[in-house]
Amino acid sequence: MDHDDLRLTPRTRTAELLAWAAAEGREPVAEGPLRAVLALLELGGARLHDGWPELTSAAVEHLLYERLYLYVQPAPGEDPLAYGAAVELLIDHQRAAKRLNAKRYERLQAEARWQGEVAAGLLHRADLVTWPRLYTLLLRADGVDEHDPEAVRGWLDWFRDLTPEDRVAVYEALEDTGTLDRVDVDGGWGPARMLSVAMATDGARLMLENGLMQRSYRNLADANALGLPMPAELAGDPASFEAAVVAEALELFGGWTVPGLPELLATEYLDLAPEPGQDEIDAYLAQFPPEEEAVEETVEEQAAGQEPQD
């Protein structure tokens, strides 16, 4: 979108935060994880003050425990703990800017450190991947140049020709090599796992699209409050705006995995990353206890110090 108030891509202040950290002599944080953290915080609904996400316990938990593992696949050699470290750096910055008092600062730092360790573990779990994350791992395991679109397509064509049994063997190899932590509670890489991957991917993309739309409409509301007219993109052709949102969500997803891969999986190679139908979803959910009973079990697990099963 050309209209500044409809811009979709979050304009994170990553470079500014890195420069501040360097000037303060603080431990360096990887740029990629920091950029992802700032974008996901904003798209997750965090309020902005002067371009910086407002940090709360709920926002930190939502990012590190519920959203991060849906979207990001750390680059080779990149420490998964970098995402928690990025949140800690932002907390330090907001404390220096006098947006956090001492008590709130200490609480948020402790939560970010703990949640960052949890997030690093979730990023290794075989049962929590999405299609873009899974195929990113497969491409890297085979040494494919992820910045070469033709090489990525060639690998996807090769994988498409495999039998279902051979595909499962390729998935299992990620666990055999320790790339992903083996999780046996759901029967391995069977139909239930494939369906859960598909559902997680669809949900992740929809949340990203909703976040982009909400972000743009917030900017638009601010403009309207100043008496500015409705931009032509919304007044005349909302369908083009919605299409731009879908494209932007896929591009962002690619920036956190392999550029262009999420779009390929959602279009040309949809058979390798199928979207679930309602009948499949209903059959999958029927395996689980009623919501009230499930909540009670989750509370009991947490009381026992266990992580809820997904």
Buried (B, 14 or more C-beta within 10 A) or exposed (E): BEBEBBBBEBEBBBEEBBEBBEEEEBEEBBBBBBBBBBBBBBBBBBEEEEEBBEBBEEBBBBBBBEBBBBBBBBBEEBEBBBBBBBBBBBBBBBBEEEBBEEEBBEBBBEBBBBBBBBBBEBBBBBBBBBBBBBBBBBBBEEEBEBEEBEBBBEBBEEBEEEEEEEBBEBBBBBBEEEBBBEBEEBEBBEEBBBBBBBBBBBEBBEBBBBBBBEBBBBBBEEBBEEEEEEBEBBEEEEEEBEEBBBEBBBBBBBBBBBBBBBBBBBEEBEEBBBEBEEEBBEBBEEEEEEEEEEEEEEEEEEEEEEEEEE
